[in-house]
């Protein structure tokens, strides 16, 4: 008995040592990635924040402290106010249409229609393209003198698409006319065309994860198909909807490549966004402190969506 206890004690100590050794080995493997993230992500974020508080607005570095001067300048600047307006309406339009079209297409494909795989691949295809390619293609399609307008001219219709400078339902607010820029609708269509496949994939996965027994039970209780989707299926898709909103908001708030390749800032900045403004301010105008301030504002706008979502996810996991 005593020998058995001694043997078990030795085995336990060996297991503890082995477990401790495994933990240290895992930490050693993670350490390089952790250091790289700290330096090249959080370190550069900190450096950008520091530069935004300086007077470095020329090729010659000037790291003297400027306080919030660059931020005050931005929020009083006509172009940046227009950028904030454009970002707000683009985000609402983009997220709303991506969710609506993705969910509608997912429900249609969930009906086990013939050729489902073909339709699914067609809808997923735009996701394989970059936003630069999408911007160039849709610039040609919606060009006021070519593309789809050649067909619409036969009916006496010739929209200006992304060259339209009108502000829909606009009213004066600060230095800008606050409302939906008509040109952003064309840009939103291009973005929605590319990203609807993502929400479709998410909703298809969610619909296929709902057991058929749940639907059958609702039908036996006398529920119509509309009532089943409204009261049974859609509530179970709520987590997917939240995920789609967060991911699409992250894309829309930092979008650059689609706008830059399709329209640029546009006349009177009707299609301009902070990403384009930051690029031109920093790398063309050499106003590094102002560009850093724009980057920090973009980071904070994304954090408004991401941080609450991550906190809620951690609470749910625990």
Backbone as numpy.savetxt, mean C-alpha at the origin, in Angstrom:
# Nx Ny Nz CAx CAy CAz Cx Cy Cz
17.78 -47.65 42.39 16.94 -46.44 42.39 17.81 -45.19 42.39
18.83 -45.21 43.27 19.71 -44.05 43.36 20.46 -43.84 42.05
20.87 -44.94 41.43 21.58 -44.86 40.14 20.67 -44.28 39.06
19.38 -44.69 39.11 18.43 -44.20 38.12 18.22 -42.70 38.28
18.11 -42.23 39.55 17.93 -40.80 39.78 19.15 -40.02 39.29
20.32 -40.56 39.56 21.55 -39.90 39.12 21.60 -39.78 37.61
21.18 -40.88 36.95 21.19 -40.89 35.49 20.18 -39.89 34.93
18.98 -39.80 35.55 17.96 -38.84 35.10 18.43 -37.41 35.31
19.09 -37.16 36.47 19.61 -35.83 36.76 20.65 -35.42 35.73
21.54 -36.35 35.39 22.57 -36.06 34.40 21.95 -35.78 33.03
20.92 -36.59 32.70 20.25 -36.38 31.41 19.56 -35.02 31.36
18.96 -34.62 32.50 18.29 -33.33 32.55 19.27 -32.18 32.39
20.41 -32.27 33.07 21.42 -31.22 32.94 21.94 -31.14 31.51
22.13 -32.32 30.89 22.61 -32.34 29.51 21.59 -31.69 28.57
20.29 -31.97 28.85 19.23 -31.39 28.01 19.19 -29.87 28.17
19.37 -29.38 29.40 19.36 -27.93 29.64 20.53 -27.27 28.92
21.73 -27.90 29.03 22.89 -27.35 28.35 22.70 -27.32 26.84
22.12 -28.44 26.31 21.89 -28.50 24.87 20.89 -27.44 24.41
19.84 -27.23 25.24 18.85 -26.21 24.90 19.45 -24.82 24.95
20.29 -24.56 25.94 20.96 -23.26 26.03 21.91 -23.05 24.86
22.62 -24.11 24.48 23.53 -24.03 23.34 22.77 -23.74 22.05
21.61 -24.38 21.87 20.79 -24.15 20.67 20.29 -22.72 20.60
19.91 -22.16 21.77 19.43 -20.78 21.78 20.54 -19.81 21.40
21.75 -20.03 21.94 22.86 -19.17 21.59 23.23 -19.30 20.12
23.15 -20.52 19.59 23.45 -20.74 18.17 22.43 -20.00 17.29
21.15 -20.08 17.69 20.11 -19.37 16.93 20.34 -17.86 16.96
20.73 -17.34 18.13 21.00 -15.91 18.25 22.18 -15.49 17.38
23.20 -16.34 17.31 24.36 -16.03 16.49 24.00 -15.98 15.01
23.12 -16.87 14.58 22.68 -16.87 13.19 21.83 -15.64 12.87
21.03 -15.17 13.84 20.15 -14.02 13.63 20.88 -12.69 13.77
22.01 -12.70 14.47 22.72 -11.46 14.77 23.11 -10.66 13.52
23.68 -11.27 12.46 24.04 -10.46 11.27 22.83 -9.77 10.65
21.71 -10.49 10.52 20.51 -9.88 9.95 20.00 -8.76 10.84
20.05 -8.98 12.16 19.59 -7.96 13.10 20.44 -6.69 12.97
21.76 -6.86 12.89 22.64 -5.70 12.77 22.41 -4.95 11.46
22.22 -5.70 10.38 21.97 -5.06 9.08 20.67 -4.26 9.09
19.64 -4.83 9.72 18.37 -4.11 9.82 18.51 -2.85 10.66
19.21 -2.97 11.78 19.40 -1.81 12.66 20.15 -0.70 11.93
21.17 -1.07 11.16 22.00 -0.05 10.49 21.30 0.51 9.26
20.86 -0.39 8.36 20.39 0.06 7.05 18.90 0.39 7.00
18.16 0.09 8.05 16.74 0.48 8.10 16.54 1.56 9.16
16.70 1.17 10.42 16.43 2.13 11.49 17.53 3.20 11.58
18.76 2.83 11.25 19.83 3.81 11.24 19.60 4.89 10.20
19.20 4.48 9.00 18.95 5.44 7.93 17.69 6.25 8.19
16.69 5.63 8.83 15.50 6.40 9.21 15.89 7.51 10.19
16.72 7.15 11.18 17.19 8.15 12.13 18.01 9.24 11.46
18.88 8.85 10.51 19.69 9.83 9.80 18.80 10.76 8.97
17.78 10.20 8.30 16.86 11.02 7.51 16.12 12.01 8.40
15.67 11.53 9.57 15.01 12.43 10.51 15.93 13.54 10.96
17.20 13.22 11.20 18.16 14.24 11.62 18.40 15.27 10.52
18.56 14.79 9.27 18.79 15.70 8.14 17.59 16.64 7.95
16.38 16.13 8.21 15.18 16.97 8.03 15.14 18.14 9.00
15.97 18.10 10.04 16.01 19.17 11.04 17.21 20.09 10.84
17.87 19.98 9.69 19.06 20.78 9.42 18.79 21.77 8.29
19.83 22.52 7.93 19.75 23.50 6.83 20.43 22.98 5.56
20.55 21.67 5.41 21.24 21.09 4.25 20.32 21.14 3.02
20.31 22.25 2.34 19.48 22.42 1.15 20.32 22.90 -0.03
21.52 22.33 -0.15 22.40 22.60 -1.29 23.37 21.43 -1.41
24.22 21.48 -2.44 25.20 20.41 -2.62 26.23 20.40 -1.49
26.41 21.54 -0.87 27.35 21.64 0.25 26.63 21.31 1.55
27.04 20.25 2.26 26.32 19.88 3.49 26.34 21.01 4.52
25.19 21.28 5.09 25.07 22.27 6.16 24.24 21.61 7.26
24.92 21.08 8.27 24.24 20.31 9.30 23.83 21.17 10.50
23.80 22.48 10.32 23.35 23.34 11.41 21.87 23.11 11.68
21.51 23.19 12.94 20.15 22.85 13.37 19.15 23.89 12.88
18.07 23.43 12.26 17.04 24.32 11.73 15.71 24.15 12.42
15.62 23.19 13.33 14.35 22.95 14.00 13.31 22.40 13.03
12.10 22.90 13.15 11.00 22.42 12.30 10.78 23.31 11.08
11.79 24.09 10.72 11.64 25.03 9.62 11.23 24.34 8.32
11.85 23.19 8.02 11.54 22.49 6.77 10.11 21.96 6.76
9.62 21.52 7.91 8.25 21.03 7.99 7.24 22.17 7.87
7.55 23.31 8.47 6.69 24.48 8.34 6.60 24.91 6.89
7.75 24.90 6.21 7.77 25.26 4.80 6.91 24.30 3.97
7.03 23.01 4.25 6.27 22.02 3.48 4.77 22.22 3.60
4.29 22.34 4.84 2.84 22.41 5.03 2.26 23.76 4.62
3.11 24.73 4.32 2.64 25.99 3.78 2.87 26.08 2.27
3.45 25.02 1.70 3.79 24.99 0.28 2.59 24.51 -0.54
2.29 25.21 -1.63 1.14 24.86 -2.48 1.27 23.43 -3.01
2.45 23.08 -3.48 2.62 21.75 -4.09 2.41 20.65 -3.06
2.95 20.82 -1.86 2.81 19.77 -0.86 1.37 19.66 -0.38
0.66 20.77 -0.28 -0.76 20.71 0.06 -1.54 19.95 -1.01
-1.19 20.21 -2.28 -1.82 19.47 -3.38 -1.48 17.98 -3.29
-0.23 17.67 -2.91 0.18 16.26 -2.77 -0.65 15.55 -1.71
-0.86 16.21 -0.57 -1.65 15.61 0.50 -3.08 15.37 0.05
-3.65 16.34 -0.65 -5.00 16.17 -1.20 -5.05 14.99 -2.17
-4.10 14.93 -3.08 -4.08 13.86 -4.07 -3.91 12.50 -3.40
-3.04 12.42 -2.41 -2.82 11.15 -1.71 -4.08 10.69 -1.00
-4.79 11.62 -0.37 -6.02 11.27 0.34 -7.05 10.68 -0.62
-7.33 11.37 -1.71 -8.36 10.90 -2.64 -7.91 9.68 -3.42
-6.63 9.61 -3.77 -6.13 8.42 -4.46 -6.25 7.19 -3.56
-5.92 7.34 -2.29 -6.00 6.21 -1.35 -7.43 5.73 -1.20
-8.37 6.66 -1.03 -9.78 6.28 -0.88 -10.28 5.57 -2.14
-10.00 6.16 -3.29 -10.44 5.58 -4.57 -9.80 4.22 -4.80
-8.51 4.14 -4.58 -7.75 2.92 -4.84 -8.20 1.78 -3.93
-8.24 2.01 -2.63 -8.62 0.96 -1.69 -10.07 0.53 -1.91
-10.96 1.51 -2.09 -12.38 1.18 -2.27 -12.63 0.30 -3.48
-12.02 0.66 -4.63 -12.25 -0.12 -5.85 -11.56 -1.48 -5.80
-10.36 -1.53 -5.21 -9.66 -2.82 -5.11 -10.47 -3.80 -4.27
-11.03 -3.34 -3.15 -11.83 -4.22 -2.30 -13.12 -4.62 -3.00
-13.81 -3.65 -3.59 -15.09 -3.93 -4.24 -14.93 -4.90 -5.41
-13.98 -4.63 -6.29 -13.79 -5.49 -7.46 -13.22 -6.85 -7.06
-12.25 -6.85 -6.14 -11.66 -8.12 -5.72 -12.68 -9.03 -5.07
-13.52 -8.47 -4.19 -14.55 -9.27 -3.52 -15.61 -9.75 -4.51
-16.02 -8.87 -5.42 -17.05 -9.24 -6.41 -16.55 -10.36 -7.32
-15.33 -10.23 -7.81 -14.77 -11.27 -8.68 -14.57 -12.58 -7.92
-14.16 -12.48 -6.66 -13.96 -13.69 -5.86 -15.28 -14.43 -5.66
-16.35 -13.69 -5.40 -17.66 -14.32 -5.22 -18.11 -14.99 -6.51
-17.87 -14.34 -7.65 -18.24 -14.93 -8.93 -17.45 -16.21 -9.21
-16.14 -16.16 -8.96 -15.31 -17.35 -9.20 -15.62 -18.46 -8.21
-16.16 -18.10 -7.06 -16.48 -19.10 -6.04 -17.73 -19.91 -6.40
-18.39 -19.53 -7.49 -19.59 -20.25 -7.91 -19.26 -21.49 -8.74
-17.97 -21.84 -8.80 -17.51 -23.03 -9.54 -17.88 -22.94 -11.03
-17.65 -21.75 -11.63 -17.98 -21.57 -13.03 -16.97 -22.30 -13.91
-17.38 -22.59 -15.16 -16.48 -23.26 -16.09 -15.35 -22.32 -16.49
-14.18 -22.87 -16.64 -13.02 -22.07 -17.01 -12.54 -21.16 -15.90
-12.80 -21.56 -14.66 -12.41 -20.72 -13.52 -10.91 -20.46 -13.50
-10.11 -21.47 -13.78 -8.66 -21.30 -13.73 -8.18 -20.29 -14.78
-8.85 -20.28 -15.94 -8.47 -19.32 -17.00 -8.75 -17.90 -16.54
-9.97 -17.68 -16.01 -10.31 -16.35 -15.53 -9.41 -15.92 -14.38
-9.10 -16.86 -13.51 -8.25 -16.54 -12.37 -6.87 -16.10 -12.82
-6.31 -16.80 -13.81 -4.99 -16.41 -14.33 -5.03 -15.06 -15.03
-6.13 -14.79 -15.73 -6.27 -13.49 -16.40 -6.28 -12.36 -15.38
-7.02 -12.54 -14.30 -7.11 -11.51 -13.27 -5.81 -11.36 -12.48
-5.06 -12.46 -12.34 -3.81 -12.41 -11.59 -2.66 -11.85 -12.42
-2.76 -11.90 -13.75 -1.64 -11.52 -14.62 -1.08 -10.13 -14.35
-1.92 -9.08 -14.19 -1.36 -7.74 -13.97 -0.41 -7.65 -12.78
-0.58 -8.52 -11.79 0.30 -8.48 -10.63 1.75 -8.83 -10.98
1.94 -9.51 -12.13 3.29 -9.89 -12.54 4.06 -8.71 -13.13
3.36 -7.61 -13.41 3.99 -6.44 -14.00 4.43 -5.47 -12.91
5.41 -4.66 -13.23 5.81 -3.59 -12.31 4.93 -2.38 -12.56
4.89 -1.48 -11.58 4.10 -0.27 -11.74 4.65 0.61 -12.86
5.93 0.52 -13.15 6.51 1.29 -14.25 5.91 0.84 -15.58
5.84 -0.48 -15.79 5.25 -1.02 -17.01 3.78 -0.64 -17.08
3.07 -0.79 -15.98 1.65 -0.42 -15.94 1.46 1.04 -16.30
2.31 1.92 -15.75 2.20 3.34 -16.04 2.40 3.66 -17.50
3.40 3.04 -18.13 3.68 3.30 -19.54 2.54 2.79 -20.42
2.04 1.60 -20.11 0.96 1.02 -20.91 -0.31 1.85 -20.81
-0.69 2.21 -19.58 -1.92 2.98 -19.40 -1.76 4.43 -19.86
-0.55 4.94 -19.88 -0.34 6.26 -20.46 -0.71 6.26 -21.94
-0.35 5.19 -22.63 -0.70 5.08 -24.04 -2.20 4.82 -24.22
-2.75 3.93 -23.42 -4.17 3.59 -23.54 -5.06 4.81 -23.34
-4.71 5.64 -22.33 -5.55 6.79 -21.99 -5.01 8.10 -22.55
-4.08 8.02 -23.49 -3.59 9.24 -24.12 -4.74 9.93 -24.83
-4.93 11.24 -24.59 -6.08 11.95 -25.18 -6.13 11.91 -26.70
-4.99 11.69 -27.38 -4.97 11.70 -28.84 -4.77 10.32 -29.45
-4.59 9.29 -28.62 -4.41 7.93 -29.13 -5.21 6.97 -28.26
-4.83 5.71 -28.33 -5.43 4.71 -27.43 -6.93 4.62 -27.55
-7.60 4.52 -26.39 -9.04 4.31 -26.36 -9.80 5.51 -26.91
-9.20 6.68 -26.90 -9.89 7.88 -27.41 -10.12 7.82 -28.91
-9.30 7.06 -29.64 -9.54 6.89 -31.07 -10.89 6.21 -31.31
-11.27 5.31 -30.41 -12.56 4.64 -30.50 -13.68 5.56 -30.02
-13.44 6.27 -28.92 -14.48 7.13 -28.36 -14.80 8.32 -29.25
-13.84 8.72 -30.10 -14.08 9.85 -30.99 -15.21 9.59 -31.96
-15.44 8.33 -32.29 -16.53 7.99 -33.21 -17.90 8.28 -32.60
-17.96 8.39 -31.28 -19.20 8.73 -30.58 -19.22 10.18 -30.11
-18.23 10.94 -30.56 -18.16 12.33 -30.17 -17.68 12.55 -28.75
-17.03 11.56 -28.17 -16.53 11.66 -26.79 -15.01 11.67 -26.82
-14.41 12.60 -26.11 -12.94 12.67 -26.06 -12.51 13.15 -24.68
-12.49 12.23 -23.70 -12.05 12.62 -22.35 -10.58 13.03 -22.33
-10.23 13.88 -21.38 -8.85 14.31 -21.23 -8.04 13.33 -20.36
-8.73 12.48 -19.64 -8.11 11.49 -18.78 -7.09 12.13 -17.82
-5.83 11.69 -17.87 -4.86 12.16 -16.88 -4.33 13.57 -17.15
-4.79 14.21 -18.25 -4.39 15.60 -18.51 -5.46 16.59 -18.05
-6.56 16.09 -17.50 -7.64 16.95 -17.04 -7.22 17.66 -15.75
-7.38 18.97 -15.72 -6.99 19.75 -14.54 -8.17 20.13 -13.65
-9.35 19.63 -13.96 -10.54 19.97 -13.18 -10.51 19.27 -11.82
-11.06 19.95 -10.82 -11.20 19.40 -9.47 -12.69 19.17 -9.23
-13.11 17.93 -9.06 -14.51 17.60 -8.90 -14.97 17.92 -7.48
-16.12 18.61 -7.39 -16.69 19.00 -6.09 -15.67 19.74 -5.24
-14.93 20.63 -5.89 -13.86 21.31 -5.19 -14.30 22.58 -4.49
-13.58 22.95 -3.45 -13.76 24.21 -2.75 -12.41 24.68 -2.25
-12.28 25.97 -2.08 -10.99 26.53 -1.69 -10.66 26.16 -0.25
-9.45 25.63 -0.05 -8.99 25.24 1.28 -7.50 25.52 1.35
-7.13 26.52 2.12 -5.74 26.94 2.12 -5.37 27.53 0.78
-4.25 27.07 0.23 -3.81 27.56 -1.08 -4.36 26.72 -2.23
-5.00 25.62 -1.94 -5.42 24.69 -3.00 -6.93 24.61 -3.09
-7.40 24.02 -4.19 -8.80 23.69 -4.35 -8.97 22.24 -3.89
-9.71 22.06 -2.81 -9.83 20.72 -2.21 -11.01 19.98 -2.86
-10.70 18.82 -3.41 -11.69 18.00 -4.08 -10.98 16.88 -4.82
-11.72 16.09 -5.56 -11.14 14.98 -6.31 -10.61 15.46 -7.65
-9.30 15.43 -7.88 -8.77 15.78 -9.20 -9.22 14.75 -10.23
-9.81 15.22 -11.32 -10.32 14.30 -12.34 -9.20 13.44 -12.92
-7.99 13.99 -13.02 -6.87 13.24 -13.59 -6.49 12.04 -12.72
-6.77 12.12 -11.42 -6.42 11.00 -10.53 -7.30 9.78 -10.78
-8.47 9.98 -11.36 -9.34 8.84 -11.65 -8.65 7.91 -12.65
-8.02 8.51 -13.67 -7.32 7.70 -14.67 -6.15 6.95 -14.04
-5.40 7.63 -13.17 -4.28 6.98 -12.49 -4.79 5.88 -11.57
-5.90 6.15 -10.88 -6.49 5.15 -9.99 -6.92 3.90 -10.75
-7.47 4.09 -11.97 -7.88 2.93 -12.77 -6.69 2.03 -13.08
-5.55 2.63 -13.41 -4.35 1.84 -13.70 -3.89 1.07 -12.47
-3.90 1.73 -11.31 -3.46 1.07 -10.08 -4.42 -0.04 -9.68
-5.71 0.22 -9.82 -6.72 -0.80 -9.48 -6.60 -2.00 -10.41
-6.36 -1.76 -11.69 -6.20 -2.85 -12.66 -5.07 -3.78 -12.24
-3.99 -3.20 -11.72 -2.84 -4.04 -11.35 -3.05 -4.77 -10.04
-3.67 -4.16 -9.05 -3.71 -4.73 -7.70 -5.00 -5.46 -7.36
-6.01 -5.41 -8.22 -7.24 -6.14 -7.93 -6.99 -7.64 -7.82
-6.04 -8.15 -8.58 -5.71 -9.58 -8.52 -5.26 -10.00 -7.14
-4.60 -9.10 -6.42 -4.14 -9.42 -5.07 -5.32 -9.61 -4.13
-6.25 -8.65 -4.13 -7.41 -8.79 -3.25 -8.28 -9.97 -3.68
-8.34 -10.23 -4.98 -9.07 -11.41 -5.47 -8.49 -12.68 -4.88
-7.16 -12.80 -4.90 -6.51 -13.99 -4.35 -6.79 -14.13 -2.86
-6.75 -13.03 -2.14 -7.01 -13.06 -0.70 -8.44 -13.50 -0.41
-9.40 -12.93 -1.14 -10.81 -13.26 -0.88 -11.16 -14.67 -1.35
-10.55 -15.11 -2.44 -10.77 -16.50 -2.88 -10.30 -17.47 -1.81
-9.12 -17.22 -1.26 -8.61 -18.09 -0.19 -9.54 -18.07 1.02
-10.06 -16.89 1.36 -10.97 -16.79 2.50 -12.28 -17.51 2.26
-12.83 -17.39 1.05 -14.09 -18.05 0.72 -13.94 -19.57 0.71
-12.81 -20.05 0.19 -12.61 -21.49 0.13 -12.34 -22.07 1.52
-11.95 -21.23 2.46 -11.69 -21.72 3.82 -12.96 -21.84 4.66
-14.06 -21.26 4.18 -15.33 -21.35 4.92 -15.97 -22.70 4.63
-16.25 -23.52 5.62 -16.82 -24.86 5.39 -18.18 -24.78 4.69
-18.44 -25.73 3.79 -19.73 -25.80 3.11 -20.86 -26.06 4.10
-20.53 -26.72 5.22 -21.57 -27.01 6.22 -22.17 -25.73 6.79
-21.36 -24.67 6.88 -21.87 -23.39 7.39 -22.93 -22.83 6.45
-22.69 -22.90 5.17 -23.66 -22.39 4.20 -24.91 -23.27 4.18
-24.71 -24.59 4.24 -25.86 -25.49 4.23 -26.74 -25.27 5.44
-26.12 -25.02 6.59 -26.91 -24.77 7.80 -27.74 -23.50 7.65
-27.16 -22.47 7.03 -27.90 -21.23 6.82 -29.05 -21.44 5.84
-28.82 -22.26 4.79 -29.89 -22.53 3.83 -31.02 -23.30 4.49
-30.69 -24.25 5.37 -31.73 -25.02 6.06 -32.56 -24.13 6.99
-31.95 -23.02 7.46 -32.69 -22.07 8.29 -33.52 -21.11 7.46
-33.50 -21.26 6.13 -34.33 -20.44 5.26 -33.66 -19.18 4.74
-32.35 -19.06 4.91 -31.65 -17.85 4.44 -31.46 -17.91 2.93
-31.65 -16.76 2.28 -31.38 -16.66 0.84 -29.87 -16.54 0.62
-29.44 -16.67 -0.64 -28.01 -16.56 -0.94 -27.47 -15.19 -0.55
-28.27 -14.14 -0.80 -27.85 -12.80 -0.42 -27.66 -12.69 1.09
-28.61 -13.25 1.84 -28.51 -13.22 3.29 -27.34 -14.04 3.81
-27.05 -15.14 3.13 -25.91 -15.97 3.53 -24.61 -15.19 3.40
-24.46 -14.50 2.25 -23.23 -13.73 2.05 -23.16 -12.55 3.00
-24.31 -11.90 3.23 -24.30 -10.69 4.06 -24.08 -11.01 5.54
-24.76 -12.03 6.05 -24.75 -12.28 7.49 -23.82 -13.42 7.93
-23.40 -14.26 7.00 -22.58 -15.43 7.37 -21.16 -15.33 6.80
-21.07 -15.10 5.48 -19.77 -15.18 4.83 -18.96 -13.89 4.99
-19.56 -12.74 4.68 -18.81 -11.48 4.74 -18.24 -11.18 6.12
-18.98 -11.44 7.21 -18.37 -11.21 8.54 -17.11 -12.05 8.77
-17.07 -13.25 8.20 -15.89 -14.10 8.37 -14.72 -13.64 7.50
-15.00 -12.78 6.52 -13.95 -12.24 5.66 -13.39 -10.92 6.19
-13.88 -10.50 7.36 -13.43 -9.22 7.92 -11.92 -9.15 8.12
-11.26 -10.17 8.68 -9.79 -10.09 8.82 -9.07 -9.92 7.49
-9.59 -10.56 6.44 -8.97 -10.42 5.11 -9.15 -9.00 4.60
-10.33 -8.44 4.81 -10.58 -7.06 4.38 -9.63 -6.09 5.07
-9.42 -6.29 6.36 -8.49 -5.44 7.11 -7.08 -5.56 6.54
-6.66 -6.79 6.24 -5.32 -7.00 5.68 -5.17 -6.33 4.32
-6.20 -6.44 3.48 -6.15 -5.80 2.16 -6.07 -4.29 2.31
-6.85 -3.73 3.24 -6.83 -2.27 3.46 -5.44 -1.82 3.87
-4.82 -2.54 4.81 -3.50 -2.15 5.30 -2.46 -2.21 4.19
-2.47 -3.28 3.42 -1.47 -3.45 2.36 -1.68 -2.44 1.24
-2.93 -2.22 0.84 -3.20 -1.25 -0.21 -2.91 0.18 0.24
-3.19 0.47 1.51 -2.87 1.80 2.04 -1.36 2.03 2.03
-0.61 0.99 2.39 0.85 1.09 2.37 1.35 1.38 0.96
0.74 0.75 -0.04 1.14 0.98 -1.43 0.77 2.38 -1.89
-0.45 2.81 -1.59 -0.93 4.09 -2.09 -0.22 5.27 -1.44
0.12 5.16 -0.15 0.74 6.28 0.56 2.18 6.52 0.13
2.85 5.49 -0.38 4.24 5.67 -0.80 4.42 5.49 -2.31
3.33 5.56 -3.06 3.40 5.29 -4.49 4.27 6.34 -5.19
5.06 5.87 -6.11 5.96 6.75 -6.86 6.07 6.33 -8.32
6.41 5.05 -8.55 6.76 4.60 -9.89 5.60 4.72 -10.88
4.38 4.37 -10.46 3.23 4.47 -11.37 3.00 5.92 -11.79
2.98 6.83 -10.81 2.73 8.24 -11.10 3.86 8.80 -11.97
5.09 8.49 -11.62 6.23 9.07 -12.33 6.28 8.62 -13.78
5.96 7.35 -14.04 6.03 6.83 -15.40 4.78 7.14 -16.21
3.66 7.41 -15.55 2.41 7.61 -16.28 2.10 9.09 -16.52
2.24 9.92 -15.51 1.81 11.32 -15.64 2.83 12.33 -15.14
3.70 11.95 -14.19 4.52 12.95 -13.54 3.65 13.81 -12.63
4.13 14.97 -12.22 3.34 15.81 -11.32 2.02 16.28 -11.92
1.98 16.40 -13.24 0.77 16.87 -13.89 0.64 18.37 -13.84
-0.21 18.92 -14.72 -0.45 20.36 -14.74 -1.10 20.79 -13.43
-0.56 21.84 -12.85 -1.07 22.35 -11.57 -0.99 21.31 -10.47
-0.12 20.30 -10.65 0.14 19.25 -9.65 -1.11 18.41 -9.34
-1.95 18.17 -10.34 -3.19 17.43 -10.09 -2.94 15.94 -9.92
-1.77 15.44 -10.36 -1.45 14.02 -10.15 -0.17 13.85 -9.34
0.31 14.90 -8.73 1.54 14.82 -7.96 1.29 14.13 -6.62
2.30 13.44 -6.12 2.22 12.75 -4.82 3.53 13.02 -4.07
3.56 12.82 -2.75 4.78 13.09 -1.99 6.01 12.35 -2.49
5.84 11.11 -3.00 7.00 10.36 -3.49 7.68 11.06 -4.66
6.88 11.58 -5.60 7.44 12.30 -6.75 8.07 13.61 -6.30
7.38 14.30 -5.40 7.91 15.57 -4.88 9.23 15.35 -4.15
9.31 14.30 -3.37 10.55 14.00 -2.64 11.69 13.72 -3.61
11.42 12.93 -4.65 12.46 12.59 -5.62 12.98 13.84 -6.32
12.08 14.69 -6.78 12.51 15.88 -7.51 13.18 16.89 -6.58
12.68 17.00 -5.35 13.28 17.93 -4.39 14.69 17.50 -4.01
14.86 16.21 -3.75 16.14 15.72 -3.26 17.17 15.55 -4.36
16.80 14.85 -5.44 17.80 14.43 -6.42 17.87 15.33 -7.65
16.93 16.24 -7.79 17.01 17.20 -8.88 17.23 18.63 -8.38
16.60 18.94 -7.25 16.76 20.28 -6.70 17.87 20.39 -5.68
18.37 19.23 -5.19 19.43 19.19 -4.17 19.01 19.85 -2.85
17.72 19.85 -2.58 17.22 20.34 -1.29 17.07 19.13 -0.36
18.19 18.71 0.21 18.22 17.45 0.93 17.40 17.49 2.22
17.43 18.59 2.94 16.66 18.68 4.18 15.17 18.68 3.90
14.76 19.42 2.87 13.33 19.41 2.51 12.89 18.03 2.04
13.73 17.37 1.25 13.40 16.02 0.80 13.31 15.04 1.95
14.21 15.18 2.93 14.17 14.31 4.11 12.89 14.55 4.91
12.46 15.80 4.99 11.22 16.11 5.70 10.01 15.46 5.02
10.00 15.49 3.68 8.91 14.82 2.95 8.94 13.32 3.24
10.13 12.72 3.26 10.25 11.28 3.53 9.73 10.94 4.92
10.02 11.78 5.90 9.55 11.51 7.27 8.04 11.63 7.34
7.46 12.59 6.64 5.99 12.72 6.62 5.37 11.48 5.98
5.97 10.98 4.90 5.48 9.75 4.27 5.58 8.57 5.22
6.70 8.48 5.95 6.89 7.39 6.91 5.81 7.44 7.99
5.54 8.62 8.52 4.54 8.76 9.58 3.15 8.43 9.07
2.85 8.80 7.82 1.52 8.49 7.27 1.33 6.99 7.12
2.39 6.27 6.71 2.31 4.81 6.63 2.19 4.21 8.02
2.93 4.77 8.99 2.89 4.25 10.36 1.51 4.37 10.98
0.75 5.39 10.58 -0.61 5.56 11.10 -1.46 4.33 10.81
-1.22 3.68 9.67 -1.96 2.47 9.33 -1.29 1.22 9.88
0.03 1.17 9.80 0.73 -0.07 10.09 0.85 -0.35 11.59
1.18 0.65 12.38 1.45 0.42 13.80 0.22 -0.12 14.55
-0.97 0.50 14.41 -2.14 -0.09 15.09 -2.43 -1.52 14.65
-2.22 -1.80 13.36 -2.45 -3.15 12.85 -1.48 -4.14 13.47
-0.21 -3.77 13.57 0.79 -4.68 14.17 0.53 -4.90 15.65
0.15 -3.82 16.35 -0.16 -3.96 17.78 -1.35 -4.88 17.98
-2.39 -4.70 17.17 -3.57 -5.54 17.28 -3.26 -6.99 16.94
-2.37 -7.19 15.95 -1.98 -8.55 15.56 -1.25 -9.25 16.69
-0.37 -8.52 17.38 0.38 -9.11 18.50 -0.55 -9.47 19.66
-1.55 -8.60 19.90 -2.51 -8.89 20.95 -3.31 -10.14 20.62
-3.69 -10.27 19.31 -4.45 -11.44 18.92 -3.63 -12.71 19.01
-2.32 -12.60 18.69 -1.45 -13.78 18.76 -1.23 -14.23 20.19
-1.17 -13.26 21.12 -0.93 -13.62 22.52 -2.22 -14.07 23.20
